[in-house]
Structure formats: C-alpha cells, structure tokens
Amino acid sequence: MAYAGPMPNYPLKRCLEISASNATAYDPPLICVRVGSIAGGAVLEAKNIDGTAVTFDGCTAGEVIWGPFTYIMATGTTVSSIVGWTNEQ
C-alpha cells in the first residue's frame, strides 16, 4: 500500500537501525538511509512513498541515499548495517 500521509518535513529528528524486511512499513517514512556495509553486495531495494520499487545498485559503504522511503526491502537488498532517519520522534 502506498503511504497516504503528509510529505516529510525537515529537520531530521530520529535515527534508527534498519533491518531489511518486505513486511516492515515506515510511517513516518524514512527521509534517508545510510549504507553501513557492502560485504554481502552493493544493492539496496526500497519503496517510495507512492509504493513504487527503486533499486540502488553500486552502493558504497557510508553512502547516504535520500528518500523518502516507506520500505527497505529484504528481497534484492544485499547491503547491511543500514541506518535510517525520520523527521518525527
């Protein structure tokens, strides 16, 4: 299901450790994510707030990818140690 809430506002207020999951929806959306490790591969699979899937191939360790994202998918994601930020506490 697509995210139906308001568009995210800045500034970033909270960070959290992300475990890639096809079932975990982030509401409020993640504004950005940081890739921690590419030891298992360099792909991050996410869903935008409209529900469309986006594949980020060739990620680097330490890279910050701006969203917003409602899902960080397990299927297709090979990066690990992901941290995400939201704008709500």
Secondary structure, DSSP 8 states (H G I E B T S, - for coil): ----S----SS--EEEEE---SS---SS-EEEEE--B-TT-SEEEEEETTS-EEEEES--TT-EEEEEEEEE-STT---BSEEEEES--
